[in-house]
Amino acid sequence: MAMLFVIHFTVAQPVSQAIPAMAENKTTAAGPVAKFDKTVFDFQTLVQNSPGTASFILTNEGNEPLIISKATASCGCTNLSYEKEPIMPGKSTVISATYNAAALGVFTKTITVITNASEQPVILQIKGKVEAKS
């Protein structure tokens, strides 16, 4: 019986110590962490020659400044606007993509965003349909 008590006590002890350790892991991640509010923006329907602007909110959930080193659109029909200064921990910025809506029909365009948070770029997408003026 005494042996069972000792085994139970030694096995239970590390588990109770592991709970605070798991709580500590919920702190801010080391380095910059890029978190987008969405990666796809659906315009639904745009009127021809009436540009539409999509906004993607980028938040730095890390503990070091986040830098957007490059953002490019898949074609010249999409103009981008984004913050060139570092995004401090806990702060957010907006990446805006304005589609010119010149060509009729369904469209899907991509925006490639490269940051110091990862070696892998983030691909954002805008899509919708351009219809003629009525």
ZIDASUL-V880721 format. One record per backbone hydrogen bond with DSSP energy under -1.0 kcal/mol. CO is the residue of the C=O (numbers start at 0). NH is the residue of the N-H. Records with the same first field share a line. If there is no record, write none. Layout:
CO->NH ; NH
//
This chain:
0->4
1->5
2->6
3->7
4->8
5->9
6->10
7->11
8->12
11->15
12->16
13->17
14->18
16->20
17->21
18->22
19->23
22->25
23->26
30->62
32->60
34->58
38->124
40->126
42->44
43->128
45->130
46->49
51->98
53->96
55->94
56->36
57->92
58->34
59->89
65->86
66->115
69->113
71->111
74->77
76->99
78->97
80->95
86->65
87->90
90->59
92->57
94->55
95->80
96->53
97->78
98->51
100->48
104->129
106->127
108->125
109->73
110->123
111->71
112->121
113->68 ; 69
121->112
123->110
124->40
125->108
126->42
127->106
128->45
129->104
130->47
//
